[in-house]
Amino acid sequence: VFSIANNDVVSRFVYHRTDLIQDLQMCRQYDSIVTKDMPSTFLAAKAFTNPIRFVTFPETKSTVDKIIEYMEGKNEESFDTLKENIRSIVTVLDDIDSFWISQDDESIIRRYIATTHGIIMTKPGVGREQSYDPTEQPWYLRALANRRQLTISFPHKDKHSKGYEITL
């Protein structure tokens, strides 16, 4: 059971902009540079109070550092660029990674989970384009239209591995 509490923080938050973060163990998976042992989290424009500003201005190291500090509870000041409850939702996703670890399976190349708030956590962690929105992807829309049912996508090209993926 996963729960949301307003004071939750993520113990080790990895933002998808791994090129701007130091001290991460990275490796190559097919044609992508990915985090070795940790998931990364991407926040789509809809997770921010000013979505237009998010997609208009490039993410900087300073911005990424502020997001990480906020998610890890190192800066408790109101982080007004993110919508309310985003950190709590990310905390729940962080708990799901613990479940993924307990269900390790070598046949699974990548795992990801997305929310209606535009948050996607991917393991291994990958970078995403700033304009990406998981809630606009065919696999997400199909799952949303068929709540309480397992949906399976047609094989489609995976941008990160250059192979085909099937989404459950």
Secondary structure, DSSP 4 states (H G I P E B T S, - for coil): -----TT---SS--BS-GGG-SS--EEEETTEEEESSS-EEEE-GGGBS-HHHHHHSPP-HHHHHHHHHHHTTS--S--TTBPTTHHHHHHHHHHHHHHHHHT--TT---EEEE-TTSEEEEES-----TT--GGGSHHHHHHHHTTTS---PPPEE-TTTSSEE---
